[in-house]
Amino acid sequence: MKHLLSSAAVIGALAITPALADAELYMLDPSHSQVIFSWDHLGLSTTYGMFSGFQGEIMFDADDPANASVNVSIPVHLLFTGWDARDAHMLGDDFFAAAEGDVITFASTGIEITGDDTALITGALTAGGQTVEIVLDTMLNGAGPSPLPRMNGALVAGFDATTTLSRTAFGLGAFTPFVGDAVTVHISIEAIRAKDMPG
């Protein structure tokens, strides 16, 4: 399988355009941000995996959610399924063929507001050496000052999002159709306004 592209080649520096002039930079909280994914195995069970501890940036405007952008970089070696042998298999040649430093990236290209707290975020997802346009069905769970005393009133925001991906679209389709091609993805993240980050 092809190696993943490097984060520098895919994301680069975040450019703040005039359209984002009123948005503020938020940084993902890696301790409260996860990507959980699942797929069918032989029609007999559902297998789950997770990425956590990754980095990302959101340009966020609570008064105008469409005035936003998202960039996320996930090291492939953060993959965790709860079974060491399966993790090693997924990182091996049948799937990611992951080298040190390989990443999965997402960079938003547009946001369509669909409700008071919901939106469809379109963007480019790069994995397995392939870049595919995907749509995240997203909900804003909350935004405002953190209630935790240790956060000293830092502005925070939290989102959930879902999508369904095709493994074969990313060149990761080994063992289909016995192992399902469709991968269900659930994302839950928290982010902290950059100027409020401790230290």
N, C-alpha and C positions, 0 to 999 in steps of 0.2 A: 504494500500500500504506500501511497505517497505520504511524505512527511507533511506536517502542518506548516503553514507559513509562519514566519516570525511575527511577533506583535509589532515590531518597528516597521515592518514592511506593510502591514495591514492597517494599523491605526494611525501611526505617526502622531504629530502634535495636534491637539484639539484647537481648531480655529473658531473663534467667536465672531460670527458675522453680525452686521447691524441688526438683523432680525432677532438676534439673541441678546441684544444689548441690556435688556431688563432682567434676563435670567441670571441666576447665581450658580456658581460651581458647588456641587455636592460631591463628596467622595463616598464610595460604598464602604459600609462597615463590614469587613470580612468575617467578623464573628457572628453576624446576624444576616448573612446572605448565602443562599443555597440555590443550586439547580438540581432538581430531582427528576430523573428520567426513568421510563419503564418501557418494556417491550414484551411481546408474547414469546414463549418458549414451547415449541412443539404443540401448541394448542392446549397445553396441560397446565401451565402456570404463567404468572407474570413475574418477571425479574426486574429488580430496581437497582438503580445506581445514583450516585450523587457527586457533585462538585461543590466544594465550599472553600473558604479562605482565599478567594480570588479578589482581584482589584478592578475598579471601574470608576467612571466619572459620569455625572449627570449634570447637564445645564438645566436647572429647574426654575420655573416661575409659577408659584402657587396661584397667582391671579390670572395667568394665561397659560394653561398646561400645554397648549399646542406650541408654545414658544419654548421648545425644549430639545435636547439631544441626549443620546446615551452612547457611551463607548465602554465596552467591557473586554477584558483579557483574562482567559482562564488557562493556567498551565495544565496540560493534558495529564501530567503525573499526579494531579490532585484527585484523579478519578478514584472512586471508592464504591465497591458493590457489596462489601461485607464478606467477601470470600477471596482470599489472597490469590489463589490459583486462577480465578476468573479475572481478577484485576490484571494479572500478568498476561493472560491470554488476550484481553482487550487492548492492552498496550503493545502487544506483539504484532507480528507480520500479518496475521489474518485480519486485523482491524487497523489501529492507529499507526502501527510501526513507529511508535513515538520515540524521538530522540530527546535528549536533555534540552530544555528550553523551548520545545514545541508548545504552541498555544492554540486554543480555540478563541476566536474573536467575534464580537458583534458590534456593528456600528450602525446607528439609526440613520435613516434617510428621510423619514417623514412621520408625522403623527396626525391621526384623524381622531378628533374628540367625538365620542359616541354617547356620552351621558355626563352627569354631574361629576362622577368619579371614575369614568371609564374611557378608554381610548384604544385604538389599534395602532401599534407602533410597527412600522415597516423598517426593515434594515437588512444589511448584508451580514450573513453568518458564514464564517470561514472555518471549515473543519475537514480533515482528511485531504487537504490540498485543494479543496473545491470551495468556491464561494457561491452561495445560493441566497436569493432574496426570500425572507420569511416575514411573517406577520405575527406579532405578539398581542394577544388579547389581554389587555392590562387594566388593573384596578388600582387606583390610589387609595391605600388603606387609611392614610392620615398624614398630616404635615403640620408642623408647628414646633414650639419650644418643647424640648424633652422634659418629661416629668421627673426624671431621675436627678436627685440632688447633686450627684457627682458630675453631671453634665453641665451644670451652671447655666441652664437656659439655652443651650445650643439648639439651633434649628435642625430638625430632623424630618425625614420623610420616609414612608414605607410603601412598597408596591408589591402586588402579586401579578403574575402573568402566566399564560399558558399558550402552548402551540403544539402542533404535531409535525414531526419531521420524517422524511424518507431517508433511511440509511443509504440506499443505493445512490441517491442524489449526491452524496458526499464521497462516493467510492468506498463505502464501509459496509457493503451488502453481503459479506460472507455468510454462507449457510442459509440464505433465503431460498425457498419460502418456509423452511422448517423453523428457522428463527425469524420472527416477524420483521418485516421491512419498516413498519410504522413505529416510531418512537414518540411516546407522549412525554411532554416536557412541562414541568411546573417550576416556576421561578418565584422565589420570595426574597426580597432584598430590603435592607434599611440603608439609608444614606445620611450623612452628616454634612452640614454646610461647611465648606472648606475653611472659611475664616474662623469657624468655631472649633476646629479640630484641636484636641489637646496637644500641648508641647510643640 
